Amino acid sequence: MRIAGIIPARYGSTRFPGKPLTLINGKTMIRRVYEQVMKASSIDFAIVATDDQRIIAEVENFGGRAAMTSTDHKSGTDRCAEVLESLEDEIDIVINIQGDEPFIDPGQIDQVAGLFQNPRVEIASLSSTIATEKELNNPNVVKLITGIDGRALYFSRLPIPYFRGEKAGINLDKHKYLKHIGIYAYRSETLRKIVKLEQGDLEKAESLEQLRWLENGFSIYLSHTNSESISIDSPEDLSKIINI
């Protein structure tokens, strides 16, 4: 299998404009992400998908590969699909790596890629265990449930499953709650199909694009990880990670 690691990176951000070019101990954030992706043994090549010439210039400056994409994309998935269509290389798998995780574990990228040894896998991702009620009740932490084969059954911003008869309907002692780790991988033919789908009621309700794929019958398989990356969503997050 030939695998491309695509890193969507927008310059414009409501909370943190110019985030990909922010310096972290002498290196831009996008360079740190790119270098981590290239450490993954499963990746044949990496490419930054952006909508800004300044990011293109930075990537080319450190010897990386970048592609200009439309400013109209609503998600990283859409940006990855545009890059896929522009590539001359024959690609079997696309791994979508977020451009705001400068210390992503290359092993997680390989872990996601490994799921495609199963021919039933159309889309792959990662999950991790939720340890606290605070995290469980945080709507920004996406929860999920899977079948015994690791296939996703549902994603939600609310705790799932609900324990009938329990206080607040949750019980960390009785159930291992799972959260979604935001890295996606797709078979190329699957990526081409899912970006053509219209939003469904589930996605509109939860604001989670993966529900569009489930609602249309695509399979998402997850592998469990104990390693978690830190995403940078605001200047405050950057201050925390520099202190670490």
Secondary structure, 3 states (H helix, E strand, C coil): CCEEEEEEECCCCCCCCCHHHCEECCEEHHHHHHHHHHCCCCCCEEEEEECCHHHHHHHHHCCCCEEECCCCCCCHHHHHHHHHHHCCCCCCEEEECCCCCCCCCHHHHHHHHHHHHCCCCCEEEEEEECCCHHHHCCCCCCEEEECCCCEEEEEECCCCCCCCCCHHHCCCCCCCCEEEEEEEEEEHHHHHHHCCCCCCHHHHHHCCCHHHHHHCCCCEEEEECCCCCCCCCCHHHHHHHHHC
